[in-house]
Amino acid sequence: MTTEIIDKNELHKMDPVFGQLSFDNHEQIVFCNDKDTGLKAIIGIHNTVLGPSLGGTRMWNYSSEWEALNDVLRLSRGMTYKSAITGLNLGGGKAVIIGDSKKDKSPELILKFGEFVNSLGGKYITAEDVGTTTEDMDLMHTVTAHVTGLSEAKGGKGNPSPITAHGVYMGMKAAAKHAFGSDMLDGKVIYVQGIGHVGEVLVEKITKEGAKVFISDINKDRLEEIRDKYGVKIYEGDNLYAEKMDIYAPCALGATLNDTTIPEMNTKVIAGAANNQLAEEKKHGKMLRDKGIVYAPDFLINAGGIINVYAELENYDREEIMRKTDNIYNTTLEILKHADRDGLTSLQAAMNMAQARIDARKNEK
Ligand SMILES: NC(=O)c1ccc[n+]([C@@H]2O[C@H](COP(=O)([O-])OP(=O)(O)OC[C@H]3O[C@@H](n4cnc5c(N)ncnc54)[C@H](O)[C@@H]3O)[C@@H](O)[C@H]2O)c1
């Protein structure tokens, strides 16, 4: 999430693993292969200073092994920072299974992958991600204890999306406080791009608070459903980025903050759920800062999902989940202040704070 999205043509120019563009002193990278089920997977363990590495398993039809490796390196590193900034005692890890989840996934393949996870003895704990489901996690749980994101019937904490949306809402309010001097969202013009599992709950919350909400999505039926349910407006134009607004909430795709969109932008705050919102974190973080746009770091404000999953490991209840998620407000505010004070982008300030926590723990050991 926090490293650059890299042009795939650049990947093969580097050494295959330790010289890769996204390699960042990862502790362990495990290549998993099983002839009978067709499983080809990579588990990336970036850092375990704060605790066992945790992150979802993504099943994706990568166009090359380079791309799969790059993704697991990038995503596992991102998990280290996400957990560290959120105050969880977890390290960063992630896994990718190479293949089309609709065509290539079978119970046997998932079980075999679960055995590989188990062989790491808890150093890596998995969860669901794009291309894997709660049912897959329940199935893996029959061969390994090192899996989270289980169904409620199997002792899990259920759908994380409402918790993620709550964290995004808290981060948005903190960013509003920083930008406008008040965290009240009533009367604010907010564009929510992507009204899926997270976007819908966010729309519900900000509408209740009296914001003037515009929604956009590629799914027309969904747009009409959400418009009718919450009385919000569908954005009908063809360039959302250039619209005058108070807050832009990207809740669909990554990399929407880029060379093309940032110069056009007419917003004061960006706060949304999507991962990897900055196409290039340093360059585009700075472009936002130079334009005076307050950016709430994505990996901080969308951490509700991992807080929910962490509850399964630590066995804490919903009240504690909500307390930790509410705290995203304080952390966001603190980071935005630090960034201004030190002349940094908010993303860099967040990374520094996460790294400081990891370094402090390392020194204690
Ligand atoms: N669900 C979680 O708990 C969670 C946690 C952390 C981060 N995230 C991130 O938040 C984002 C939203 O997650 P979600 O669970 O709501 O996903 P989702 O798949 O339920 O919803 C995504 C929505 O975006 C829409 N969309 C896709 N492309 C679009 C485009 N070009 N323009 C406008 N809309 C488009 C889709 O039609 C869909 O309605 C994703 O980037 C996800 O990685 C989610």
The ligand as an SDF file (V2000), in Angstrom:
LIG
                    3D

 44 48  0  0  0  0  0  0  0  0999 V2000
  -13.4060   -3.6470    2.9870 N   0  0  0  0  0  0  0  0  0  0  0  0
  -12.4810   -3.2920    3.8650 C   0  0  0  0  0  0  0  0  0  0  0  0
  -12.5820   -3.5740    5.0660 O   0  0  0  0  0  0  0  0  0  0  0  0
  -11.2780   -2.5150    3.3880 C   0  0  0  0  0  0  0  0  0  0  0  0
  -10.1990   -2.3270    4.2790 C   0  0  0  0  0  0  0  0  0  0  0  0
   -9.1020   -1.5610    3.8580 C   0  0  0  0  0  0  0  0  0  0  0  0
   -9.0930   -1.0230    2.5740 C   0  0  0  0  0  0  0  0  0  0  0  0
  -10.1560   -1.2410    1.7310 N   0  0  0  0  0  0  0  0  0  0  0  0
  -10.1030   -0.6350    0.3860 C   0  0  0  0  0  0  0  0  0  0  0  0
  -11.2090    0.2460    0.2330 O   0  0  0  0  0  0  0  0  0  0  0  0
  -11.7040    0.2100   -1.1060 C   0  0  0  0  0  0  0  0  0  0  0  0
  -13.1750   -0.1550   -1.1070 C   0  0  0  0  0  0  0  0  0  0  0  0
  -13.3370   -1.4150   -0.4890 O   0  0  0  0  0  0  0  0  0  0  0  0
  -14.7530   -2.1740   -0.5450 P   0  0  0  0  0  0  0  0  0  0  0  0
  -14.6270   -3.3450    0.3570 O   0  0  0  0  0  0  0  0  0  0  0  0
  -15.8670   -1.1930   -0.3550 O   0  0  0  0  0  0  0  0  0  0  0  0
  -14.7530   -2.6780   -2.0500 O   0  0  0  0  0  0  0  0  0  0  0  0
  -16.0170   -3.0500   -2.9570 P   0  0  0  0  0  0  0  0  0  0  0  0
  -15.5040   -3.9190   -4.0390 O   0  0  0  0  0  0  0  0  0  0  0  0
  -17.1610   -3.5040   -2.1070 O   0  0  0  0  0  0  0  0  0  0  0  0
  -16.4670   -1.6290   -3.5660 O   0  0  0  0  0  0  0  0  0  0  0  0
  -15.7390   -0.9480   -4.5170 C   0  0  0  0  0  0  0  0  0  0  0  0
  -16.7270   -0.1150   -5.3350 C   0  0  0  0  0  0  0  0  0  0  0  0
  -15.9900    0.6930   -6.2510 O   0  0  0  0  0  0  0  0  0  0  0  0
  -16.6300    0.6730   -7.5090 C   0  0  0  0  0  0  0  0  0  0  0  0
  -15.6820    1.0160   -8.5500 N   0  0  0  0  0  0  0  0  0  0  0  0
  -14.7580    0.2280   -9.1700 C   0  0  0  0  0  0  0  0  0  0  0  0
  -14.0810    0.9300  -10.0860 N   0  0  0  0  0  0  0  0  0  0  0  0
  -14.5640    2.1980  -10.0420 C   0  0  0  0  0  0  0  0  0  0  0  0
  -14.2670    3.4020  -10.7360 C   0  0  0  0  0  0  0  0  0  0  0  0
  -13.3420    3.4350  -11.7020 N   0  0  0  0  0  0  0  0  0  0  0  0
  -14.9640    4.5120  -10.4220 N   0  0  0  0  0  0  0  0  0  0  0  0
  -15.9190    4.5040   -9.4800 C   0  0  0  0  0  0  0  0  0  0  0  0
  -16.2350    3.3900   -8.7810 N   0  0  0  0  0  0  0  0  0  0  0  0
  -15.5830    2.2590   -9.0680 C   0  0  0  0  0  0  0  0  0  0  0  0
  -17.1950   -0.7240   -7.6230 C   0  0  0  0  0  0  0  0  0  0  0  0
  -18.2560   -0.7870   -8.5730 O   0  0  0  0  0  0  0  0  0  0  0  0
  -17.6900   -0.9610   -6.1800 C   0  0  0  0  0  0  0  0  0  0  0  0
  -19.0170   -0.4970   -5.9920 O   0  0  0  0  0  0  0  0  0  0  0  0
  -10.8110   -0.7870   -1.8570 C   0  0  0  0  0  0  0  0  0  0  0  0
   -9.7650   -0.0720   -2.4580 O   0  0  0  0  0  0  0  0  0  0  0  0
  -10.2370   -1.6510   -0.7340 C   0  0  0  0  0  0  0  0  0  0  0  0
   -8.9790   -2.1860   -1.0770 O   0  0  0  0  0  0  0  0  0  0  0  0
  -11.2360   -1.9480    2.1180 C   0  0  0  0  0  0  0  0  0  0  0  0
  1  2  1  0
  2  3  2  0
  2  4  1  0
  4  5  1  0
  4 44  2  0
  5  6  2  0
  6  7  1  0
  7  8  2  0
  8  9  1  0
  8 44  1  0
  9 10  1  0
  9 42  1  0
 10 11  1  0
 11 12  1  0
 11 40  1  0
 12 13  1  0
 13 14  1  0
 14 15  2  0
 14 16  1  0
 14 17  1  0
 17 18  1  0
 18 19  2  0
 18 20  1  0
 18 21  1  0
 21 22  1  0
 22 23  1  0
 23 24  1  0
 23 38  1  0
 24 25  1  0
 25 26  1  0
 25 36  1  0
 26 27  1  0
 26 35  1  0
 27 28  2  0
 28 29  1  0
 29 30  1  0
 29 35  2  0
 30 31  1  0
 30 32  2  0
 32 33  1  0
 33 34  2  0
 34 35  1  0
 36 37  1  0
 36 38  1  0
 38 39  1  0
 40 41  1  0
 40 42  1  0
 42 43  1  0
M  CHG  2   8   1  16  -1
M  END
$$$$
